[in-house]
Amino acid sequence: MTSFDALLQGFGAALQPDILLYGFAGCLLGTLVGVLPGIGPALTIALLLPLTFKVPAAAMFVLFAGIYYGAMYGGSTTSILLNTPGESATLITALEGNKMARRGRGGQALATAAIGSFVAGTIGTLALTFFAPIIVEAALAFGPAEYASLMVLSLVAVSAVLGRSVLRGRIALSLGLLLGLVGIDLQTGQPRFTFGVAELLDGIEVTIAAVGLFAVGEAMYLAWQGRQGNAEVMRVSGSLKLSREDWARSWKPWVRGAAIGFPIGALPAGGAEVPTLLSYYAERKLSSRPEEFGHGAIEGVAGPEAANNASAAGVLMPLLTLGIPTSATAAVMLSAFESYGIQPGPMLFTQQGSLVWTLIASLFIGNVILLLLNLPLVGLWVRLLHVPPVWLYPGIVIISTAGVYGASNSLFDVALLFAFGLLGYGMRRFDFPVAPLLVGLILGPMLEQSMRQALTISQGQWTTFITRPISGSILLLALALVAAPMLMHIGRLWRRPWSASKDAEEG
């Protein structure tokens, strides 16, 4: 079956009324959380993880995908009208979008952001449709040794990119790997790190950890931090229709932004922040009106917003094809797959083909829904900016507690939820990234199993990880990611005395 045929079958499933309803709810909820400052898609998906015990997998992942794409759309509203990025990836949109709003062109800024998101999201999803099977076909040659090496690469990449400090990222990752050892050893049947607590024999439930770290921990941190002042919400002035000149100045940045966003989002060290910055830089260099940048240039909104949404499709590529999460949201979605007993990776397209193609088809449909939702309801999104935090943050904690208790009827799970919530709060308080901990908790046991299988096949020869070409190449790439920050630091230290002595000679 070709990718096109599989996609058509995916559309047939995604257009079923119940699946379509979940997709619409995800888009609406995603836009809502994108508009609210500080409430992102990772927190929202984590909050809904307890539903995985009741809702079928296809409907749940369509809901999650709608939330993910919707949050990318909604973040632009906050950036343009409040000058407060809801997500770090929409920081660049605030630079020019808020200036446009202050000049009375807020409507045009919102319109180019919404249409650009639609165009780039569609291009990115098309690329996901046709490139993902190619990557899967290549990855089907993987054995246990290659899987183990790939997971090592995933862990190294995640610790390096999900956070501002590589050291803090690796500390968080190590803690996640340690927590992943809790429970019964599948090889020997011996309990590990359970301390006599029967509830821990099955290991730490990933859903509880994700909800605690991302929802409860984030709510505690936001409540401690407080809303930043009384920021002025700009009125939506100007028409939401783009003029002929606006179209002429926007369509090329939309295409260029999509071309930058998707491939970078698909990299193991991808994400949305880098492509938005590169897109803004490219548009500033290529613009025929560079003097407008910094004062409300429409290209500075169109390009970065397109890059932001294309990268969202790109992030799904390594998650679905290789099981590598490259963002906090992807890490939470990985835990959702774990809840259903599904392992993302090359076999996902073979074993769960219907689920994958339904999900991809729903992304196309969700893009259309989001375009129809965002512009007509912009007045409603603006009103949401006035929701008082005193109601918002306690509500998140209450919903999280009810969801976890309702799924298991266990007070121990609720206590574990708040333990992870306190851990998540402490990590944010001291600038430790949370996503590497969750990724370590999920991938650690998988890495252990693949490593043991590879050693069993090779009769205990550790060299199997190096002598196998694909496995050795992946480990070499992981080593390069580890060594690169250290080499760059040594290079800076080497140049510093050299430049100082050169300045002294010139003086």
N, C-alpha and C positions, 0 to 999 in steps of 0.2 A: 504494500500500500504506500502510495506517495504521500509526501507531506501535505499536498493540496487536498487529496482525498480524506486524509485524517482530519484536516482542518474543517472540511465540510461536515464531517460527522460530529466534530466538536461544536460547530454552530448549531447543528440539530439538537444537541443536548443542552447547550447554553441558552437556546431560545425557548426551552420548556418553561411554562409559567412559574413554577416554584424556583428554579435556578435563576430565572430572570429577576424575580422578586428579591432574591438574596443579592444579586448584582446591583440592583437599584438601591437597596438599603446600604450596601457597602459604599457606593459612590456618594450617597447623601451623608452618611456618617463620616466618611473620609474627608469630605469638603468641610464639614462642621469642625472636625478636630484640627484640620489644617488652618482654619481661620483662628481658632483659639490659641493665643500665644503660649508656648510651652507644652501643649498637648499634641504630641506627634503620632504618627502611625504605629511606631513600635509599642508605645504605651497602650494605645487603643486595641491593637491586636492581642497584646498580652492580657488585657482586661477581659477579652472575649474567649480566651483559650479554654476555660471550663466548658464552653458550649461544644467542644470537640467530643465530649462524652455522649452527646445527645444528637448532634446534627451530622448528616452524612458528609463524607469527605469532600465530594465535588461541590456541594452547596457551600461548605465552610470556606474552601479555598477561593471560590468565586467572591464570597463576601470579603475575605482578606485582601484579595487583589483589588477590589473596588475601593477599599479603605486606603490601600497604598497609593493607588493612582489619584484618588480623590484628595488625599492630603497634599499631594504635589500641586494640584490645582489650587486648593484653598489657601496654601501658604502665601501665594502671591497677593491675596486680598489684604492680609495683615501687613505685609511688607509695604504695599502701595499706600494704604489708607492710614496705617498706624506707625509706619516706619519701625516696626518691630517684627523681625523675621520669625515666623512660627517654627521654621526649621533652619539649620545652618546653611542648607543649600539655597535658601531664598534670600540670603544676605545681600547678594549682588543685585537682586531685583529691587531691594529697598533703596539702593544708591540712586537709581534714576527714576524708579516708579513713584516714590514719594515726592520727588522734585516735580514730576509731571502733575501729580495731584495738587500740589501747592500753586502750580501755574494754571489751574482750572482745567487740566486734561486728565483727571483721574479716570473718567469713563473710557477714554482711549487706551490708557495704560492697562486697565483691567481687561479690555477687549483684546488687545494684542497678546496679553499674557494667556488668556483663555484659548484663543484660536491657535497661538503658537504651541500651547500644551497639547491641543488636539492633533495638530499636524505632526509634531515631533513624537508624541505617544504612538500615533499610527505607524509612522516610519520605524520606530524602535520595535514595535510589536511585529511588524512585517519581517524585520531583520531577525528577531527571535524565532519566528516561524520557520524561516528557511535555513538559518545557520545552526540552530540547536541540533537538528538531526545529524548534521555533518560532524559536529563535535562528539555526539553520542556514538556514531559509527566508529570514530577513531578510538574512543575510550573503551569500547567493548573488548579491546585487546588486553585490558587490564586484568591482572591476577591479584592474589592477596598481597604480594610484595608491592605492586604498583599502587594498590589502594592504600596501603600503610604509608607509602611515601607521599601520596597525594594528600592524605590527612595531616602529615607533618607539614607539608607546604601550606595547607589551609590554616593550621594553628599558628604558624610563623607569620603568615600574611595578616591574619586577623589581629594578632597582638601588635603588629607594626602599624596598621592603618586605622584601627578603631580606637582612637585616643590621641592626645597631643604628645604623650610621652611614651616612648617605646618601652622603657623600664617599667612604668606603671602598667602598661598593657600586658607585659609578660608576667608580672606579679599576679594580675587578675586572671590570666590564662592558667597559671600554675595552680591557683586556688580552685578554678573550675575542674582541672584535671584531677586534683586531690578529691574533690567532692564526687567526681565520677567513679571513684573506686569504692564508694560506699555501697554495701549490699553483698550478695552471695557471689563468689567467684564462680563463673560458669564452667571453668575447667576442673576445679577441684571440689566445688560444693562447699567451700569454707566461707563463713561470714567474715567480712572485712569492714572495720571502722563502724560497726553498728553499736558498740558499747552496751550490748545486751538489750537494745530496744527492738522489739519485734517488728515495729512499723517500718524500720529501716532495712529489713532483710531484702526487700525488692528494690532497694536503691532509692535515691531521691527522685521524686516525680518531677519531670522536667516542667510540666505545666505549672506546678506550684512555685518552682524557682523562678520561672519567667514572669508570672504575675507578681510575685513578691518583689523582684528586682526592678521591673519596668513600671508597674502600676503603683504599688504601695510605696516603693522607694522613691519614685518620681514625685508622687503626691506629697510625701513628707518633705522632700527637698524643695519643691515649689512653694509649699506652705512656709518653710523656714526662710526662703529667699524673698517671698513677697512679690507682688506686682511692681514692676519698676516705675515708680512715680505715677502720675496721672497723665499719661500720654494723650496727646490730642488726636482724636479720630477725625480724619479729613472727610468732608462731604464728597459724595460721588457727583462731581460737577462735570459738565460736558456730556456730549452724546456718547452712547456706547457703540455707535457705528464708526467704523474707520473710514476716513476720507481716502480718495484715490492716492494721494501722496503718502498717507500712512501705510496703505497696502504696499506701495512701491518700496517703502523703506523697511518694511517688516518681513516680506516673504523670503528674501535671501538670508537674513539672520535666523529665521525659523529652520530653513534647510541646513545651514551651516551648524546651527546649534545641535540639531539631531545627529549630524555627521560626527560631531565632537563627542556628544553625550553618550551615545550607545556603546561604541567600542571601549571607552574608558570605564563606563559602568560595568562592562562585561569582564574587565580584568580582575584577577584575584586581589589586586590592591586598588580596586576602583572606588566607586562611591559617586556622590553627586556634587561634592564641593569643588573638586578639581575641574571637571568639565565646565561648570558655570563660570569659574574664574577665567579659564582659557577662552570661553566664548565671549565674555565681556572684553577681554584683551584683544581678541581678533576683530570684534566689531569696532572697537575704538580705532584700531589701526586701518581698517578697511573703509570706514565711514567717510562720506564726502563732506560731512559736517562735524569734524572732531571737536570743534569749539562748543558744541551743545552738550558734550559729555560732562557730567558733574552738575548740569543744570536742567536735566530732564530730557535726555535723548531717547527716542522710542526704540532705537536699535539696542540700547542697553537694557531694555526690558524684554524685547522679543527674543534675542539670542540666548541669554542665560535661562529664561523660562523654558525655551525649547530644549536646551541641553539638560536641564533638570529633569524633565519628563522623559526624555529619551534614555537617560541614564537609569531611570526606574525600570525600564524594560531590560536594559543591559544587566542590571543587578540580578534579575531573574535567570539570566543565562547560566552563570556558574552554579547558581543554587539548584536549578533543575537538572542540569546535565552532569555536574561533577559533585554536587552536594557541598559546595563551598559558599558560605554566607559572606558577603562583602559589605554589609551594612547592619546596623542594629535591627532594622525591620526584618531583613533576611534571616538574621539569627533567631528572631522570635518565630518566623514562619517555619524555620527548620525544626524548632521545638514542636510546632503543630504537626508536622509530618511524623515526628517521633511519637506523638500522642496517638496517631492512627496506625502505628506500627509500619509506616512506609519510610523507606530509606531513599532520599533523593540521590541521584547518580545516574550512570549510563543505563542501568537496568530499569530505571523508572519509566522510560518511554516504551519499554517492552512489557513490563509487568503491570503498569498503571497507565497504559496509553490513552484510554478513554478519559481518565482524570486530567492528564496533562493537556490534551487537545481541547477539552472543555474549558479549562482554565485559560488557555491562550485565546480561544474564540471569545471568551468573556471579556478579555482585555480590549478587543476591537469594539465590542458592544459598549463596554464601560466608557470608552473614549467619547462615543456619541452621546451617551447619557450625561456625561460630565459637561460637555459643551452646551447641551440643552438646559442643564441645571444651573450652571454658574452665572451666566449673564442675566437671565430673567430674575433670579433670586438674590441678586447682589445686595439689595436693601435688607433682606433677612440676615445675610452674613454680617453685614455691618452692625446690626443690632446685637448680634452674638458677642461682639467685642466688649459689650457692657456687662457681661455676666460677672457677678462678684465672685472673687476667688474663695470667699468664705463659704459659698455653697458648692463650688466646683470640686475642691480638693477632698473634703470629707466624703462627698458623693462617690469619688473614685475608690476610696478605701472601703466604704460600705459595700459597693457593688463587687469589689474584689473578694471580700470576706464571704459574702453571700454565695458567690459563684463557686469558690473552692469548697465551702462547707456543703453546698447543695450537690456537688459532684461526688463527694466521698462520705458525707455524714461523719466526719472524723474531726474531733477537736485537735488531735495531734497535727493534722494537716493545716489547720488554721494557725496553730502556734508556729509551725514551720514557715507558713506564709509570712507572718510578721517578723520572724527571724531573718528571712531573706529580705523583707522590706527594710529592716534596720540596717542590714548589710548594704543594700543598694543605696540607702540614704547616706551612709558613711562613705561609700565609694565616691558618690557624687560630691559630697562635701569636701573631700580631699583630692578631687580631680582624678580618680581612678576610673577608667572606662568599664562599663558594666557588660557590654556585649562579649568581650573575650571570655569572661567567666562562664557565661551561658554556653558559648561555643565549646569551651573546654569540657563542660559537663556533658554535652551531647556527643562530641566527637571522641572524647577520651576512651570510653568503652569500645567504640568502633575501631579505633586505632589499635587498642590492645588485642581485640579479636583477630584483626587482619594480620597483625605482627605475629601472633602465635600460629595462625594458619600457615603463613609463609615459612616460619621456622620449622613447622612440622613437615611441610612438603620438602624442604631443603635439608631435612635431617639435622637441624640445629646449626646450619651454616649461616652466620650473620652476613657473610659476604654476598648473599643472594640479593640484598637490597641495593648493592652497588654494581654487581656484575650484570644484572638485567638492564638492558639499555634504557628503557623508559623509566624504570624506577630510579636508576642512577642519575638520569637527567633531571628528574623532578627534585631529587635530594640536592643536586648541585644548585638548582634554582633557589631552593629553600636556604641553602648555605649562603648564597649571594644576598638574599634578603636580610639574613642575620648580620652579615659582615658589612653591608653597605653603610649603615649608620655609623659604625665604629670607624670605618675608613674615612668617611666624610669628616668626622670629628677630629681624627688624627691629622687630616689634611688642613683643617682650619687652624689647629694648633701649630702646624708646621709653617703655614703662611704668615701667622701673626708675628713671630720674631723677625722673619725675613722682611716683611713690610715695615716693621718698626725700625730696623737697621737701615733700610733704604731711605726712609724719611729723615733719619738722623744724618745720613750722608748728604742728602739734598739740603738740609737745614744748615 
